[in-house]
Amino acid sequence: MSGAHHVVAVLTTLALALFASVFFLHSGDRQWAWFQDQLPESVRGRVAVGGGAAWRTFTGYTHGIVLVAAVNAVLVGLAPWLLGVPLAVPLALLEFAAAFVPLIGSPIALAVAAVVALAAKGPLVAGLVVALIVVIGQIEGHLLHPLVMSRAVRLHPLVVAISVVAGSIAAGIVGAVVAVPLVSVVWSVYTALRREARGRTGESAGSRTGEAEAG
């Protein structure tokens, strides 16, 4: 009964997510406009700026992390398959899911692949898998993340590490997955609002200077 309850809860959540996603894609702009209309006029401009920054950062992160996870999964699946290591497809799926946890998820999944290779094919093949793992890690760290994720997640690696650890402590695996996008969104909103406030301050100072010169 407990297992059936969890299955029903997961299926219900997935159905609700699919149902909501259809309407978000179809009329998300109208829903956002309606939400802004419910706010006082004095804060609508700041909410529009912050909401736009949050949406751009979140969508950029989502697209980037899915692309990075897919490339890692393909590489991790091909390496054991070419070396004759069993469970290549499950290992690729594990890598795809683990890539959503920055810094620590992918190395753990790759370590599992190395252990499977060691158990199935011996130390020589396991050593080759480890070498391929190092190559994949270099591709991810020096090519994929700088090219794909740099525009969406402008956070220092130390901030990313602390966010992942704090999220995992607070909410387990789910917290580790959502920690980095959450911190990225908060930082982008703060940066956008601060930039807008500075722009308004500069415009006010400029108008006062112009009035003084005219006087």
C-alpha positions in Angstrom: 0.0 0.0 0.0 2.8 2.4 0.8 4.5 1.7 -2.6 1.2 2.1 -4.4 0.7 5.5 -2.6 4.1 6.7 -3.8 3.4 5.5 -7.4 0.1 7.3 -7.5 1.7 10.5 -6.0 4.5 10.4 -8.7 2.0 9.8 -11.6 -0.3 12.6 -10.3 2.6 15.0 -10.1 3.8 14.2 -13.6 0.2 14.6 -14.9 -0.1 18.0 -13.2 3.3 19.1 -14.5 2.3 18.1 -18.1 -1.1 19.8 -17.8 0.4 23.0 -16.4 3.3 23.0 -19.0 0.8 23.0 -21.9 -0.9 26.1 -20.6 2.4 27.8 -19.7 3.6 27.2 -23.3 0.3 28.2 -24.8 -0.5 31.3 -22.8 2.4 32.0 -20.5 2.8 35.6 -21.6 -0.9 36.3 -20.9 -0.6 34.7 -17.4 2.4 36.8 -16.6 0.6 40.0 -17.8 -2.4 39.1 -15.6 -0.1 38.5 -12.6 1.5 41.9 -13.1 -1.9 43.6 -13.4 -2.7 42.4 -9.9 0.3 44.3 -8.4 0.5 47.9 -7.4 1.6 50.2 -10.2 4.6 51.3 -8.2 6.2 47.8 -8.3 5.1 46.5 -11.7 8.3 47.8 -13.4 10.6 46.2 -11.0 8.7 42.9 -11.1 8.8 42.9 -14.9 12.6 43.5 -14.8 13.2 40.8 -12.1 10.8 38.3 -13.7 12.4 38.7 -17.1 15.9 38.2 -15.6 14.8 35.1 -13.7 13.1 33.6 -16.7 16.1 34.1 -19.0 18.5 32.6 -16.4 16.3 29.6 -15.6 15.6 28.7 -19.2 19.3 29.2 -20.1 20.4 27.0 -17.2 17.8 24.3 -18.1 18.8 24.2 -21.8 22.5 24.2 -20.9 22.3 21.4 -18.3 20.1 19.2 -20.5 22.6 19.6 -23.3 25.6 18.9 -21.1 23.9 15.9 -19.5 23.0 14.5 -22.9 26.5 14.8 -24.3 28.0 13.2 -21.1 25.4 10.4 -21.3 26.3 9.6 -24.9 30.0 9.6 -24.2 29.7 7.5 -21.1 27.4 5.0 -22.9 29.8 4.7 -25.9 32.9 4.1 -23.8 31.7 0.9 -22.0 29.9 -0.3 -25.2 33.1 -0.1 -27.3 35.1 -1.8 -24.5 32.5 -4.6 -24.1 31.5 -3.5 -20.6 27.9 -4.6 -19.7 25.2 -2.2 -18.6 26.2 0.5 -21.0 22.7 1.9 -21.4 22.0 2.0 -17.6 25.3 3.7 -17.0 24.5 6.3 -19.7 21.1 7.0 -18.1 22.8 7.2 -14.6 25.2 9.8 -16.0 22.4 11.8 -17.6 20.6 12.0 -14.2 23.7 12.6 -12.2 24.8 15.5 -14.4 22.0 17.6 -13.0 23.9 17.8 -9.7 26.9 20.1 -10.6 30.4 19.2 -9.5 29.7 15.9 -7.7 27.0 14.1 -9.6 28.9 13.3 -12.8 32.1 12.0 -11.0 30.0 9.7 -8.9 28.3 8.2 -11.9 31.6 7.9 -13.7 33.0 6.1 -10.6 30.2 3.6 -10.8 31.0 3.0 -14.5 34.6 2.3 -13.5 33.6 -0.2 -10.8 31.3 -2.0 -13.2 34.2 -2.2 -15.7 36.5 -3.6 -13.0 34.0 -6.2 -11.9 33.1 -7.3 -15.4 36.3 -7.0 -17.4 39.2 -6.7 -15.0 41.7 -4.0 -14.1 43.0 -3.3 -17.7 39.6 -2.4 -19.1 38.8 -0.6 -15.9 41.9 1.5 -16.4 40.8 2.3 -19.9 37.4 3.4 -18.6 39.1 5.6 -16.0 41.2 7.2 -18.8 38.1 7.8 -20.8 36.4 9.3 -17.7 39.3 11.7 -17.4 38.9 12.8 -21.0 35.1 13.2 -20.6 35.7 15.3 -17.5 38.1 17.5 -19.4 35.6 17.9 -22.2 32.8 18.8 -19.8 34.9 21.2 -17.6 36.8 23.0 -20.3 34.5 22.9 -23.3 30.8 22.2 -22.5 30.4 24.2 -19.3 32.3 27.4 -20.5 30.5 27.4 -23.9 27.0 26.3 -22.8 26.6 27.3 -19.2 28.7 30.5 -18.8 26.0 32.8 -20.0 23.2 31.3 -17.9 25.1 30.6 -14.6 27.5 33.4 -13.8 28.6 32.1 -10.4 32.0 31.4 -9.0 32.8 27.6 -8.7 33.0 28.1 -4.9 29.5 29.5 -4.8 28.3 26.5 -6.9 30.0 24.0 -4.5 28.5 25.7 -1.4 25.1 25.9 -3.0 25.1 22.1 -3.8 26.2 21.2 -0.3 23.7 23.5 1.3 20.9 22.2 -0.9 21.7 18.6 -0.3 21.7 19.2 3.5 18.4 21.1 3.4 16.5 18.9 1.0 18.5 15.9 -0.1 18.9 15.0 -3.8 16.2 17.4 -4.8 17.9 20.2 -3.0 21.2 19.4 -4.7 19.5 19.5 -8.1 17.6 22.8 -7.6 20.3 24.7 -5.5 22.4 26.0 -8.4 19.5 27.2 -10.6 17.8 28.8 -7.6 20.9 30.7 -6.5 21.5 31.7 -10.2 18.0 33.0 -10.5 18.2 35.0 -7.2 21.6 36.5 -8.2 20.3 37.5 -11.7 17.2 39.1 -10.3 19.3 41.0 -7.8 21.8 42.1 -10.5 19.0 43.3 -12.8 17.2 45.2 -10.1 20.4 46.8 -9.0 21.3 47.8 -12.5 17.8 49.3 -13.0 18.1 51.2 -9.8 21.4 52.7 -10.8 19.9 53.6 -14.2 17.1 55.5 -12.5 19.5 57.2 -10.2 21.6 58.3 -13.1 18.6 59.6 -15.0 17.4 61.5 -11.9 20.9 63.1 -11.4 21.0 64.0 -15.1 17.6 65.6 -15.1 18.5 67.6 -12.0 21.8 68.7 -13.6 19.9 69.8 -16.7 17.4 71.8 -14.7 20.2 73.5 -12.8 21.9 74.5 -16.1 18.7 75.7 -17.5 18.1 77.8 -14.4 
